[in-house]
Amino acid sequence: MEIYDFSNCEYSNRNGYYGGAAGDKDGIIFNGEPWIAKYPKSNKGMAKNDKLSRTAQTPLSEYIGSHIYGILGYPVHETLLGIRHGFVVVVCKDFCDENTRLLEMRTLKNIHIPEMNKKFQMDLHETDDSHLVDLNELFIHFELNPEISKIKGVAERFWNQVVIDGLIGNNDRNNGNWGILSCGNKRELAPIFDNGAAFYPKKSTLAIEQILKLPEADQARNNSNIQEPFTLDGEHHLNYRLMLELDETKIPAAQVELLKDAIIKNTELVESKLDEINSLFKSIPNEHNGLEIISNPRREYYLKSFMTRFNDVLKKRRDEILK
């Protein structure tokens, strides 16, 4: 794969448009088009003996997570890895323009709907910046929110993201990390974006090396236990396995069927693309001009953890459904 030099890219007139909390961003012009350059986020909490205060991990996570979605055929923002201002960065093609804007799910959920509040006797608005997503609240919006309910395939997109995010270890698909595109009266699902939490960007190489020394059974247990940003009670996170096991006692029957469809479809899809996914990991260089891109232990751990969740969680759940 090519590592690009973005050092001389000019700032775009959209610089400053981009929010989020995953690190600094520049709006730049690359090949005559607007892109978003995302810098590594500082990892201040890492051990002092681990020299990784500012690394390529967050850009690398965004790149790998996005490319896996692309390999699987999902609409996803285009991403490239490169160097800018002495850092490894990921640049993401801006899928908006002067006439098109992104409406995040958390924004759409703030639409005032008196009928909903009266019917369910609860405030269904986003009330804080918590990354916890209440599933029951979200499903009500799928059904009754005047903007969300008319978007074709919104619930199917949600469940496909649940399945794939679990495989890539992305535990940050909160309501600010997916949404729709608005252009005049036209509304449609936005490409999948913000995959920077995939594959443990805060996990140091030292920690990864220690995990790889564990017995296989302990590694498998560690790799399977992915905490999701979803809750049923407003307080406790569900993990990946529990998300895939949700049934009619926990969520509406229609959502259970969509979940099962997503599990069956994506298991077969991933199985058909494993060679390409493996090639993606192998194609990433260890370093570029003295800057580390990915270490061999990290490469091994990322692929190994992905395959553990695929074989031990997703495939097993698919097989249970088809019995």
Backbone bond lengths (Angstrom), bond angles and torsions (degrees), N, CA, C in turn:
res aa  C-N    CA-C-N  psi(-1)  N-CA   C-N-CA  omega(-1)  CA-C   N-CA-C  phi
1 M - - - 1.453 - - 1.525 109.66 -
2 E 1.314 116.13 154.49 1.462 121.06 -177.93 1.522 111.04 -91.92
3 I 1.314 115.36 137.37 1.458 121.99 172.13 1.533 106.41 -103.49
4 Y 1.307 117.77 119.68 1.467 122.59 -171.13 1.530 111.07 -91.86
5 D 1.314 115.22 155.41 1.457 122.05 175.50 1.528 108.29 -103.90
6 F 1.327 116.17 108.98 1.470 121.29 -179.78 1.528 111.86 -102.71
7 S 1.333 116.62 14.93 1.459 120.89 -172.88 1.522 112.86 -59.41
8 N 1.323 116.93 -38.48 1.461 120.19 -174.56 1.519 113.71 -100.31
9 C 1.330 117.19 10.53 1.467 119.89 178.25 1.532 109.79 -69.07
10 E 1.321 116.09 132.63 1.454 121.25 178.78 1.530 110.63 -74.69
11 Y 1.324 114.79 155.18 1.458 118.97 173.63 1.529 109.40 -68.82
12 S 1.340 115.72 143.85 1.456 119.26 176.89 1.524 109.69 -89.74
13 N 1.338 115.55 165.54 1.464 118.58 178.58 1.524 111.49 -74.40
14 R 1.337 117.15 -0.54 1.469 121.26 175.52 1.534 111.23 -99.98
15 N 1.332 117.26 5.15 1.461 120.08 178.56 1.529 109.35 -60.73
16 G 1.326 116.64 130.83 1.457 121.11 -176.11 1.506 113.42 98.32
17 Y 1.362 117.09 -7.04 1.469 120.84 178.92 1.528 111.49 -77.71
18 Y 1.322 116.77 -19.73 1.454 119.53 -163.22 1.516 111.66 -98.38
19 G 1.344 115.01 126.18 1.455 121.45 -179.51 1.513 111.19 -99.79
20 G 1.342 115.13 -148.83 1.466 120.76 -179.26 1.516 110.60 93.58
21 A 1.343 114.66 169.37 1.462 120.35 -175.09 1.521 112.41 -122.78
22 A 1.326 117.00 23.49 1.465 119.90 -174.72 1.521 112.85 -96.10
23 G 1.328 118.23 18.89 1.454 120.21 179.46 1.514 111.66 119.52
24 D 1.340 116.33 177.39 1.460 121.87 -179.31 1.521 110.83 -69.37
25 K 1.342 115.12 152.65 1.460 120.99 -179.51 1.522 110.05 -138.78
26 D 1.329 115.79 146.11 1.458 122.87 170.24 1.517 108.82 -119.87
27 G 1.320 116.20 141.47 1.459 119.81 165.13 1.522 106.92 -89.77
28 I 1.331 117.87 121.49 1.463 121.09 -176.27 1.525 110.39 -128.67
29 I 1.328 114.79 164.01 1.467 121.57 173.27 1.521 107.43 -106.35
30 F 1.344 115.97 122.63 1.455 121.97 178.32 1.520 107.58 -132.05
31 N 1.333 115.61 125.27 1.466 121.40 -175.77 1.528 112.13 53.20
32 G 1.340 114.84 37.54 1.463 120.47 175.10 1.514 114.93 78.57
33 E 1.359 117.43 7.30 1.462 120.36 -177.45 1.528 110.56 -128.73
34 P 1.348 116.59 154.08 1.474 119.47 -179.21 1.529 111.86 -77.81
35 W 1.336 115.62 132.32 1.458 123.44 176.11 1.517 108.24 -131.11
36 I 1.325 116.59 165.34 1.455 122.92 176.72 1.525 107.74 -114.04
37 A 1.324 117.33 118.34 1.465 121.46 176.78 1.522 108.52 -92.53
38 K 1.341 116.16 122.50 1.467 121.23 -179.27 1.526 109.17 -109.09
39 Y 1.321 115.29 127.28 1.462 122.07 -177.79 1.528 110.56 -92.71
40 P 1.337 116.63 160.75 1.469 119.17 176.38 1.516 110.77 -62.16
41 K 1.311 114.76 144.31 1.453 120.26 175.80 1.517 108.97 -88.75
42 S 1.311 116.96 139.44 1.456 120.68 179.22 1.518 110.63 -63.66
43 N 1.327 116.38 132.88 1.460 122.11 178.72 1.529 109.76 -105.58
44 K 1.310 115.99 69.70 1.470 120.38 -173.40 1.522 112.98 -66.07
45 G 1.332 116.55 -23.82 1.450 118.74 -175.13 1.514 115.28 -82.60
46 M 1.330 117.78 0.09 1.462 119.82 -177.44 1.529 111.45 -73.20
47 A 1.303 114.22 159.93 1.468 119.78 179.46 1.520 110.66 -58.70
48 K 1.325 116.37 144.19 1.464 120.51 -176.25 1.519 112.56 -64.09
49 N 1.330 117.03 -27.49 1.466 119.09 -178.93 1.522 111.90 -85.60
50 D 1.318 117.00 3.87 1.460 120.77 177.63 1.529 107.61 -105.72
51 K 1.314 117.32 110.30 1.459 121.90 -171.90 1.533 110.82 -81.09
52 L 1.328 115.50 65.61 1.460 120.23 -176.70 1.519 110.61 -137.38
53 S 1.332 117.38 49.83 1.454 119.55 -178.11 1.522 111.57 -69.05
54 R 1.330 116.93 -29.26 1.466 120.50 179.42 1.523 106.41 -148.94
55 T 1.309 116.96 108.55 1.453 121.48 -169.54 1.508 111.02 -129.18
56 A 1.347 114.25 -177.24 1.464 120.56 179.95 1.508 112.43 -84.19
57 Q 1.323 118.55 4.99 1.459 119.84 -166.57 1.526 113.71 -64.28
58 T 1.342 118.30 -46.67 1.461 118.85 -178.88 1.523 111.89 -64.96
59 P 1.348 119.77 -47.33 1.465 119.04 174.67 1.525 112.64 -59.38
60 L 1.330 116.94 -39.38 1.457 120.43 179.40 1.529 110.50 -63.99
61 S 1.324 117.16 -41.53 1.459 120.95 178.29 1.523 110.89 -61.56
62 E 1.318 116.48 -44.90 1.471 120.73 177.92 1.516 110.91 -59.46
63 Y 1.319 115.64 -43.07 1.469 120.44 -177.93 1.529 111.16 -66.20
64 I 1.334 117.51 -50.63 1.464 119.85 -175.94 1.527 110.60 -66.96
65 G 1.333 116.82 -46.76 1.458 119.81 -179.86 1.515 112.13 -58.67
66 S 1.330 116.83 -43.22 1.460 120.78 -179.48 1.518 111.32 -66.89
67 H 1.329 117.01 -40.53 1.461 119.78 -178.17 1.525 111.83 -70.36
68 I 1.317 118.17 -31.03 1.471 119.03 174.87 1.523 109.67 -65.82
69 Y 1.329 117.43 -42.53 1.462 119.47 174.74 1.529 110.35 -58.18
70 G 1.341 116.76 -42.25 1.456 120.28 179.47 1.512 112.77 -64.84
71 I 1.321 117.84 -42.59 1.462 122.07 177.57 1.523 110.54 -58.14
72 L 1.329 116.15 -36.03 1.464 121.03 -178.60 1.527 112.52 -81.23
73 G 1.322 116.59 -1.30 1.463 120.32 174.17 1.514 115.40 89.90
74 Y 1.337 118.10 11.84 1.456 120.11 179.48 1.528 110.59 -85.41
75 P 1.333 117.41 147.53 1.471 119.58 174.24 1.521 108.87 -67.81
76 V 1.313 117.46 121.20 1.453 121.96 -174.70 1.521 109.06 -143.74
77 H 1.318 116.61 151.65 1.469 117.59 179.34 1.538 109.37 -65.37
78 E 1.317 115.51 143.86 1.470 121.23 -179.31 1.523 109.18 -75.44
79 T 1.335 116.88 134.80 1.463 120.74 -177.62 1.527 110.96 -131.46
80 L 1.345 115.69 146.23 1.458 123.67 175.27 1.526 108.13 -134.41
81 L 1.320 116.48 149.38 1.463 121.25 174.02 1.521 109.56 -100.55
82 G 1.326 116.00 144.92 1.458 118.64 178.87 1.514 112.27 -168.97
83 I 1.328 115.34 -167.22 1.464 122.84 -177.16 1.523 108.73 -120.25
84 R 1.337 116.14 134.98 1.461 121.09 175.01 1.528 108.23 -150.85
85 H 1.337 115.78 129.46 1.474 121.55 179.00 1.523 112.20 53.68
86 G 1.342 116.26 34.63 1.455 120.58 175.54 1.511 115.38 82.21
87 F 1.318 117.91 6.72 1.457 121.84 179.12 1.523 110.62 -119.06
88 V 1.331 115.34 151.83 1.460 119.82 167.29 1.525 107.08 -75.19
89 V 1.318 116.90 127.03 1.466 121.28 -179.15 1.519 109.41 -127.85
90 V 1.314 115.24 158.91 1.454 121.06 167.92 1.522 106.10 -110.43
91 V 1.320 117.23 134.60 1.458 119.64 174.57 1.523 108.29 -110.73
92 C 1.314 114.96 135.66 1.460 122.85 -176.74 1.520 108.50 -117.55
93 K 1.314 116.83 127.07 1.450 120.34 -179.24 1.526 110.16 -65.11
94 D 1.320 116.32 131.82 1.459 121.72 -178.97 1.525 108.87 -73.22
95 F 1.330 117.21 116.08 1.468 119.76 -178.80 1.526 112.05 -91.56
96 C 1.339 116.66 6.77 1.464 120.78 173.27 1.529 109.58 -106.27
97 D 1.311 116.04 167.36 1.459 121.73 173.41 1.522 107.81 -146.13
98 E 1.318 116.91 -166.36 1.462 119.58 -176.17 1.529 111.95 -65.52
99 N 1.327 117.39 -21.98 1.459 120.98 -177.80 1.527 113.48 -103.98
100 T 1.324 116.33 -10.60 1.461 120.85 -175.88 1.513 109.41 -121.15
101 R 1.319 116.45 133.85 1.458 119.17 178.10 1.520 110.37 -131.44
102 L 1.310 114.08 154.26 1.456 121.37 178.37 1.519 109.46 -88.30
103 L 1.334 115.85 129.02 1.459 121.87 172.87 1.522 107.38 -110.00
104 E 1.318 116.24 108.94 1.464 119.68 -179.57 1.520 110.16 -70.77
105 M 1.327 116.06 153.74 1.459 120.46 -178.91 1.531 111.15 -58.61
106 R 1.328 117.47 -35.43 1.461 119.09 -179.05 1.527 111.07 -66.32
107 T 1.347 117.91 -30.60 1.453 121.38 176.90 1.518 110.56 -71.13
108 L 1.330 116.28 -44.57 1.456 120.74 179.90 1.527 111.60 -63.81
109 K 1.334 116.67 -30.41 1.459 120.12 -179.30 1.522 112.10 -74.98
110 N 1.324 117.46 -8.08 1.456 120.37 178.95 1.526 112.80 -91.59
111 I 1.333 117.36 3.38 1.462 120.23 176.25 1.525 108.88 -63.45
112 H 1.330 116.19 132.30 1.469 119.94 -179.12 1.523 110.11 -74.97
113 I 1.326 115.96 120.99 1.459 121.46 -177.10 1.528 107.57 -130.98
114 P 1.324 117.42 89.00 1.469 120.08 -176.44 1.524 113.24 -55.99
115 E 1.331 116.04 -38.30 1.465 119.49 -178.59 1.525 111.41 -60.80
116 M 1.325 116.36 -37.90 1.459 120.45 -179.57 1.520 110.73 -68.14
117 N 1.321 116.26 -45.40 1.454 119.41 -179.73 1.527 111.60 -63.95
118 K 1.332 115.48 -38.30 1.462 119.87 -179.92 1.523 110.88 -68.91
119 K 1.343 116.33 -43.23 1.464 120.60 -176.55 1.519 111.68 -67.01
120 F 1.327 117.22 -42.84 1.459 120.36 -173.40 1.525 113.11 -102.58
121 Q 1.350 115.91 -3.18 1.461 120.91 177.86 1.528 112.08 49.90
122 M 1.327 113.84 45.01 1.457 118.87 178.37 1.517 108.73 -151.17
123 D 1.309 116.44 153.96 1.456 121.83 176.44 1.512 107.95 -85.41
124 L 1.325 116.98 116.00 1.458 120.35 -176.07 1.520 111.99 -98.11
125 H 1.293 117.57 18.68 1.458 120.71 179.08 1.524 110.59 -87.94
126 E 1.336 115.63 156.11 1.456 120.15 170.37 1.532 107.27 -67.22
127 T 1.311 117.24 124.91 1.456 119.37 -174.69 1.528 113.63 -108.19
128 D 1.329 117.73 -14.26 1.461 119.57 179.46 1.517 108.72 -154.81
129 D 1.327 116.65 -171.42 1.457 120.25 -177.22 1.525 110.99 -98.78
130 S 1.341 117.35 21.66 1.456 121.01 179.21 1.515 110.51 -61.12
131 H 1.329 115.96 144.45 1.453 120.51 176.81 1.514 112.14 -88.28
132 L 1.328 117.09 4.55 1.451 120.38 176.65 1.530 110.09 -80.12
133 V 1.318 117.02 130.93 1.459 122.87 178.86 1.523 108.38 -110.30
134 D 1.331 117.47 118.64 1.453 121.70 178.89 1.528 108.81 -79.50
135 L 1.326 116.71 116.47 1.460 120.93 -175.43 1.520 112.24 -63.95
136 N 1.332 118.09 -44.46 1.463 120.05 -178.19 1.523 111.28 -61.65
137 E 1.315 115.66 -38.44 1.459 120.95 177.40 1.530 110.37 -64.92
138 L 1.331 115.95 -43.66 1.457 120.37 -178.93 1.527 111.24 -62.86
139 F 1.329 117.55 -41.84 1.461 120.89 -178.56 1.522 111.81 -66.36
140 I 1.333 117.48 -32.45 1.462 120.71 175.28 1.522 109.90 -62.85
141 H 1.322 115.82 -41.47 1.472 119.62 178.50 1.527 111.37 -66.33
142 F 1.325 117.49 -38.46 1.467 119.79 176.38 1.523 110.40 -55.71
143 E 1.318 116.42 -35.29 1.466 120.97 -174.51 1.519 113.31 -87.51
144 L 1.350 117.89 -40.57 1.458 120.09 -167.14 1.523 115.75 -117.97
145 N 1.315 118.69 -19.75 1.468 119.59 -178.92 1.531 109.57 -64.03
146 P 1.345 118.62 126.54 1.469 120.28 -173.84 1.519 114.27 -64.95
147 E 1.315 118.53 -22.04 1.464 120.64 176.92 1.531 111.00 -92.15
148 I 1.337 116.72 -49.15 1.462 120.86 -175.14 1.518 111.94 -68.27
149 S 1.340 117.22 -40.18 1.468 120.82 -173.73 1.525 113.36 -66.17
150 K 1.329 117.34 -22.16 1.470 118.45 -177.77 1.538 112.96 -94.12
151 I 1.333 117.30 1.57 1.459 120.52 178.27 1.522 108.90 -83.60
152 K 1.296 116.34 117.60 1.462 121.35 -177.41 1.531 110.54 -63.89
153 G 1.337 115.49 128.80 1.459 120.85 173.65 1.513 115.50 78.77
154 V 1.350 118.69 15.31 1.461 119.58 -174.88 1.532 111.48 -67.36
155 A 1.335 118.22 -41.44 1.466 119.72 179.77 1.519 111.03 -70.15
156 E 1.339 116.91 -37.95 1.464 120.40 176.89 1.519 110.69 -62.78
157 R 1.330 117.58 -40.84 1.469 121.02 177.17 1.527 110.16 -60.87
158 F 1.322 115.96 -43.88 1.457 119.62 -179.85 1.525 111.00 -56.16
159 W 1.328 117.77 -49.61 1.464 120.48 -175.63 1.523 112.16 -70.88
160 N 1.336 117.58 -34.77 1.470 119.25 174.71 1.522 110.43 -62.79
161 Q 1.328 117.19 -39.72 1.470 120.59 176.92 1.524 110.58 -64.99
162 V 1.316 117.93 -39.87 1.467 120.61 177.85 1.520 110.37 -56.13
163 V 1.336 116.56 -47.25 1.464 121.18 -176.86 1.521 111.09 -66.50
164 I 1.328 117.82 -49.12 1.466 120.65 -175.76 1.523 111.56 -74.22
165 D 1.331 118.21 -39.84 1.465 120.24 177.40 1.524 110.80 -58.72
166 G 1.327 116.80 -38.64 1.460 119.38 177.81 1.511 112.12 -62.21
167 L 1.322 116.65 -39.35 1.467 120.48 179.60 1.520 111.65 -66.20
168 I 1.335 117.20 -39.70 1.464 119.93 -176.93 1.536 111.63 -90.25
169 G 1.338 116.31 2.59 1.461 119.46 176.83 1.515 114.04 73.62
170 N 1.319 117.40 23.11 1.463 120.61 179.85 1.527 109.08 -85.08
171 N 1.310 116.93 105.83 1.465 121.19 -176.95 1.523 112.38 -102.85
172 D 1.334 117.31 24.52 1.467 120.55 -174.37 1.526 112.21 -129.51
173 R 1.329 118.18 34.30 1.468 119.89 177.50 1.534 108.24 -85.68
174 N 1.339 114.80 62.73 1.454 119.31 177.21 1.527 109.95 -78.15
175 N 1.315 117.32 -179.89 1.466 120.53 -174.77 1.526 113.63 -71.96
176 G 1.323 117.41 -2.80 1.459 120.01 172.86 1.507 112.80 -95.60
177 N 1.332 117.80 -4.59 1.467 122.05 -174.73 1.525 114.09 -111.71
178 W 1.330 115.81 21.34 1.459 120.53 167.26 1.526 107.30 -160.82
179 G 1.328 116.30 161.52 1.452 117.86 -175.93 1.511 112.46 176.06
180 I 1.333 115.22 -156.47 1.464 121.07 -176.84 1.525 109.51 -128.48
181 L 1.333 114.45 160.31 1.456 121.44 174.03 1.523 109.13 -100.31
182 S 1.323 115.69 135.49 1.453 121.58 -179.77 1.526 109.17 -118.82
183 C 1.332 115.65 126.03 1.474 121.68 176.63 1.516 107.06 -139.43
184 G 1.316 117.12 102.77 1.458 120.14 -174.48 1.514 109.94 62.63
185 N 1.330 116.06 -124.46 1.465 120.44 177.94 1.523 112.76 -91.54
186 K 1.339 116.81 0.40 1.469 120.68 -177.32 1.518 110.58 -88.58
187 R 1.328 116.25 133.35 1.456 123.09 176.14 1.523 108.82 -129.31
188 E 1.320 117.02 134.08 1.458 120.96 176.26 1.515 109.22 -153.05
189 L 1.341 115.89 159.27 1.459 119.82 178.83 1.524 110.70 -60.87
190 A 1.305 116.24 136.32 1.464 120.91 175.18 1.525 109.19 -74.80
191 P 1.333 117.63 155.64 1.471 119.13 170.30 1.528 110.22 -56.55
192 I 1.308 117.24 155.88 1.462 121.35 177.52 1.525 108.36 -68.46
193 F 1.308 116.76 130.89 1.472 121.40 -175.01 1.519 109.42 -143.32
194 D 1.331 115.29 172.74 1.474 122.86 179.54 1.523 112.04 56.97
195 N 1.330 114.90 69.26 1.460 121.66 176.93 1.531 111.48 -107.88
196 G 1.326 116.83 22.65 1.456 121.54 -173.52 1.517 115.02 -71.04
197 A 1.343 117.43 -10.27 1.465 119.35 176.99 1.520 112.11 -92.65
198 A 1.327 117.39 1.97 1.466 120.61 179.56 1.531 110.68 -68.06
199 F 1.319 116.23 148.68 1.467 122.55 172.36 1.530 113.87 56.26
200 Y 1.332 116.26 40.82 1.464 121.43 164.72 1.540 114.74 53.77
201 P 1.332 118.57 60.98 1.468 118.90 -177.58 1.531 113.78 -64.30
202 K 1.339 117.36 -19.55 1.466 119.70 -179.99 1.523 112.56 -88.72
203 K 1.319 116.72 -3.33 1.465 120.06 -178.00 1.522 109.16 -86.81
204 S 1.304 116.82 121.69 1.459 121.47 -176.11 1.523 111.16 -74.04
205 T 1.322 115.53 161.92 1.463 120.36 176.16 1.522 110.73 -61.86
206 L 1.329 116.16 -37.18 1.466 120.06 178.19 1.528 110.66 -60.15
207 A 1.333 117.11 -46.01 1.462 121.03 178.80 1.520 111.30 -62.78
208 I 1.334 116.44 -39.50 1.466 120.97 179.55 1.524 110.39 -65.18
209 E 1.316 116.95 -43.29 1.467 120.41 179.00 1.528 110.69 -60.06
210 Q 1.325 116.64 -38.19 1.464 120.74 178.60 1.527 111.32 -67.49
211 I 1.319 117.00 -39.60 1.465 120.38 178.06 1.523 110.77 -63.99
212 L 1.331 117.19 -40.54 1.467 121.08 -178.30 1.528 112.65 -67.14
213 K 1.337 116.58 -15.23 1.463 120.03 177.54 1.526 112.19 -87.63
214 L 1.335 117.01 -10.25 1.459 120.74 -178.84 1.529 110.70 -70.78
215 P 1.331 118.35 157.74 1.465 120.84 171.93 1.526 110.62 -56.57
216 E 1.335 116.44 151.02 1.457 120.95 -175.76 1.526 112.40 -55.34
217 A 1.325 116.96 -40.62 1.463 120.08 -178.83 1.527 111.11 -62.88
218 D 1.339 116.81 -39.08 1.466 120.49 178.72 1.517 110.97 -69.87
219 Q 1.333 116.84 -37.88 1.468 120.08 176.38 1.521 110.44 -62.23
220 A 1.333 116.39 -44.88 1.461 120.55 -178.98 1.525 111.08 -61.40
221 R 1.329 115.93 -42.03 1.464 120.67 179.20 1.527 109.83 -63.89
222 N 1.319 116.69 -42.77 1.460 121.67 178.86 1.528 111.10 -63.37
223 N 1.321 117.30 -43.03 1.458 121.92 -175.86 1.517 113.18 -73.48
224 S 1.337 117.09 -22.82 1.461 120.81 -177.94 1.519 112.97 -85.60
225 N 1.314 116.56 -19.77 1.464 121.31 -171.10 1.524 110.99 -90.14
226 I 1.331 116.67 70.50 1.458 121.89 179.69 1.525 109.62 -93.90
227 Q 1.321 116.28 121.31 1.461 120.88 177.57 1.517 109.69 -80.13
228 E 1.321 116.97 130.86 1.457 123.01 -179.05 1.530 110.29 -96.90
229 P 1.350 117.92 159.91 1.463 120.18 178.95 1.525 113.00 -84.94
230 F 1.341 117.27 17.83 1.459 121.19 -173.71 1.526 111.45 -109.09
231 T 1.339 114.96 150.08 1.456 121.20 -178.34 1.520 110.01 -142.03
232 L 1.317 116.24 155.33 1.464 122.24 173.02 1.526 111.56 -109.44
233 D 1.314 116.50 -17.14 1.464 119.84 -177.34 1.526 113.39 -118.12
234 G 1.327 116.38 3.46 1.457 119.67 178.87 1.508 114.88 82.44
235 E 1.343 117.69 -1.97 1.462 120.29 -175.84 1.522 113.16 -128.52
236 H 1.321 117.71 -40.47 1.460 120.87 -170.85 1.526 111.69 -107.41
237 H 1.335 115.50 136.23 1.449 121.56 176.47 1.533 110.65 -73.80
238 L 1.324 115.75 141.83 1.459 121.10 167.70 1.522 108.24 -88.28
239 N 1.339 117.83 149.56 1.456 119.02 172.80 1.533 110.00 -96.75
240 Y 1.313 116.45 174.90 1.467 121.24 -173.64 1.525 111.46 -58.89
241 R 1.314 116.84 -45.28 1.460 120.70 -178.42 1.534 111.04 -61.45
242 L 1.334 116.63 -44.71 1.462 120.68 -179.60 1.528 111.66 -65.93
243 M 1.334 117.33 -35.06 1.465 120.34 176.67 1.527 110.50 -61.33
244 L 1.318 116.56 -43.61 1.466 120.02 -177.93 1.530 112.06 -72.49
245 E 1.328 117.56 -17.83 1.462 121.70 -178.39 1.528 113.11 -97.38
246 L 1.334 118.79 3.80 1.460 120.99 -179.66 1.529 110.52 -58.45
247 D 1.341 115.96 137.44 1.458 120.19 -179.04 1.526 110.16 -133.62
248 E 1.357 116.31 -171.02 1.459 121.73 -173.91 1.527 113.06 -65.12
249 T 1.312 117.76 -16.24 1.461 119.40 177.00 1.526 111.86 -77.76
250 K 1.325 116.58 -14.04 1.465 121.05 -175.76 1.533 112.35 -113.12
251 I 1.343 117.83 -39.43 1.464 122.20 -174.86 1.527 109.21 -136.45
252 P 1.353 118.66 164.72 1.464 120.72 -178.74 1.526 112.34 -58.34
253 A 1.341 116.02 146.95 1.467 121.86 -176.77 1.525 111.61 -57.87
254 A 1.333 117.10 -37.55 1.475 119.90 -179.47 1.527 110.52 -62.95
255 Q 1.333 116.93 -37.08 1.459 119.86 178.72 1.526 111.41 -72.32
256 V 1.324 117.18 -32.85 1.466 120.51 176.68 1.527 109.97 -62.27
257 E 1.318 117.08 -42.08 1.468 120.16 179.38 1.519 111.48 -65.11
258 L 1.331 117.12 -39.36 1.466 120.27 177.67 1.520 110.54 -65.57
259 L 1.327 116.65 -38.77 1.464 120.98 177.61 1.529 110.29 -62.65
260 K 1.313 117.61 -47.35 1.460 120.73 179.73 1.523 111.17 -61.52
261 D 1.327 116.61 -41.70 1.476 120.09 177.88 1.524 110.39 -60.30
262 A 1.341 116.42 -42.18 1.466 120.61 -179.06 1.521 110.82 -65.98
263 I 1.320 117.67 -38.27 1.463 121.54 179.22 1.515 110.62 -64.42
264 I 1.330 116.95 -48.20 1.468 121.11 -178.06 1.526 110.73 -65.26
265 K 1.324 116.20 -48.07 1.467 120.42 -177.58 1.519 112.09 -62.14
266 N 1.331 116.56 -47.53 1.463 119.58 -174.36 1.519 112.66 -74.83
267 T 1.317 118.20 -28.35 1.461 119.44 174.63 1.519 110.14 -61.56
268 E 1.314 116.33 -47.48 1.468 120.52 179.11 1.522 111.18 -65.88
269 L 1.324 116.13 -38.50 1.466 120.51 -179.03 1.521 111.19 -65.27
270 V 1.326 116.70 -48.32 1.464 120.34 -179.87 1.524 110.38 -62.64
271 E 1.337 116.42 -42.10 1.461 120.15 -179.67 1.528 111.12 -58.82
272 S 1.318 116.55 -36.60 1.469 120.40 -179.51 1.524 112.72 -75.43
273 K 1.341 117.51 -14.68 1.465 121.46 -174.98 1.528 113.08 -115.78
274 L 1.330 117.78 12.26 1.464 119.71 -175.63 1.523 112.83 -61.76
275 D 1.325 117.71 -36.84 1.469 119.89 178.54 1.523 110.98 -62.27
276 E 1.335 117.00 -42.15 1.461 120.57 179.52 1.530 111.13 -67.46
277 I 1.317 116.58 -39.24 1.467 119.89 178.71 1.525 110.12 -65.28
278 N 1.316 116.81 -42.58 1.465 120.83 177.33 1.526 110.85 -62.20
279 S 1.330 117.03 -40.97 1.470 121.36 178.34 1.520 111.76 -64.61
280 L 1.337 116.57 -34.92 1.467 120.29 177.14 1.524 110.26 -58.74
281 F 1.327 117.14 -49.04 1.458 120.29 179.71 1.524 111.51 -61.28
282 K 1.325 116.84 -42.28 1.460 120.99 -177.99 1.525 112.16 -68.32
283 S 1.328 117.27 -25.25 1.467 120.51 -175.11 1.517 113.42 -78.03
284 I 1.321 117.95 -15.25 1.468 120.86 -175.85 1.527 109.33 -78.89
285 P 1.330 118.59 122.50 1.474 120.08 -178.48 1.522 111.99 -71.37
286 N 1.327 115.48 154.13 1.466 120.01 177.78 1.524 112.10 -66.43
287 E 1.347 115.34 -38.54 1.463 118.14 -178.13 1.517 110.17 -152.40
288 H 1.329 115.14 166.27 1.457 121.29 177.22 1.520 107.96 -146.61
289 N 1.330 115.60 117.55 1.469 121.59 179.78 1.532 112.02 51.16
290 G 1.326 115.42 42.59 1.451 120.55 175.66 1.516 115.05 85.65
291 L 1.334 118.35 -4.92 1.459 121.61 178.16 1.526 109.50 -100.14
292 E 1.329 116.48 129.50 1.462 119.38 179.55 1.524 110.97 -70.83
293 I 1.318 116.07 132.23 1.456 121.96 174.63 1.529 109.37 -99.24
294 I 1.333 116.67 -53.80 1.460 120.82 176.90 1.528 108.61 -152.19
295 S 1.319 116.82 136.64 1.461 120.36 176.23 1.522 108.93 -86.06
296 N 1.311 117.05 159.92 1.467 120.07 178.71 1.525 112.34 -62.88
297 P 1.362 119.49 -42.11 1.462 117.94 176.09 1.535 112.95 -60.30
298 R 1.324 117.13 -39.60 1.469 119.98 179.45 1.528 110.68 -65.28
299 R 1.318 116.91 -42.35 1.464 120.84 178.30 1.536 110.09 -59.47
300 E 1.346 115.05 -46.92 1.465 119.92 -179.87 1.520 110.95 -61.68
301 Y 1.325 116.68 -44.10 1.463 121.15 -176.88 1.524 111.75 -66.73
302 Y 1.326 117.44 -43.20 1.464 121.02 179.84 1.529 110.76 -58.77
303 L 1.330 115.62 -49.81 1.465 119.38 -177.71 1.528 110.85 -67.73
304 K 1.321 115.93 -40.52 1.461 119.90 -178.68 1.528 110.94 -65.00
305 S 1.310 117.69 -42.74 1.460 120.58 -179.62 1.528 110.84 -67.16
306 F 1.322 116.89 -37.84 1.465 120.96 176.61 1.525 110.35 -60.48
307 M 1.326 116.90 -47.30 1.459 120.89 -177.63 1.524 111.68 -68.54
308 T 1.326 117.70 -33.97 1.464 120.15 176.74 1.520 110.60 -62.13
309 R 1.329 117.14 -47.46 1.465 119.90 -179.75 1.524 111.50 -67.17
310 F 1.324 115.87 -32.86 1.460 118.11 178.35 1.524 110.92 -68.02
311 N 1.324 116.94 -48.83 1.470 120.62 -175.42 1.524 113.25 -77.37
312 D 1.328 116.86 -42.67 1.460 120.48 -171.37 1.527 114.16 -89.58
313 V 1.334 117.06 -20.36 1.460 119.34 -177.81 1.531 110.76 -115.13
314 L 1.327 117.02 -61.82 1.469 119.64 -173.13 1.528 112.28 -68.01
315 K 1.320 118.03 -51.33 1.468 119.88 -178.33 1.526 111.52 -63.14
316 K 1.309 117.02 -40.15 1.466 119.57 179.48 1.518 110.97 -63.69
317 R 1.327 117.18 -39.95 1.464 119.66 178.10 1.525 110.67 -67.82
318 R 1.323 117.38 -39.13 1.469 120.49 175.87 1.515 110.60 -58.81
319 D 1.321 116.86 -45.43 1.461 121.07 -178.93 1.524 111.48 -63.83
320 E 1.335 117.51 -36.68 1.466 120.91 176.55 1.522 111.53 -63.69
321 I 1.320 115.83 -40.39 1.469 120.50 -179.17 1.520 111.09 -66.07
322 L 1.322 116.89 -37.46 1.475 121.35 -175.03 1.523 113.07 -84.70
323 K 1.311 118.99 -3.75 1.474 120.97 179.89 1.522 110.45 -63.76
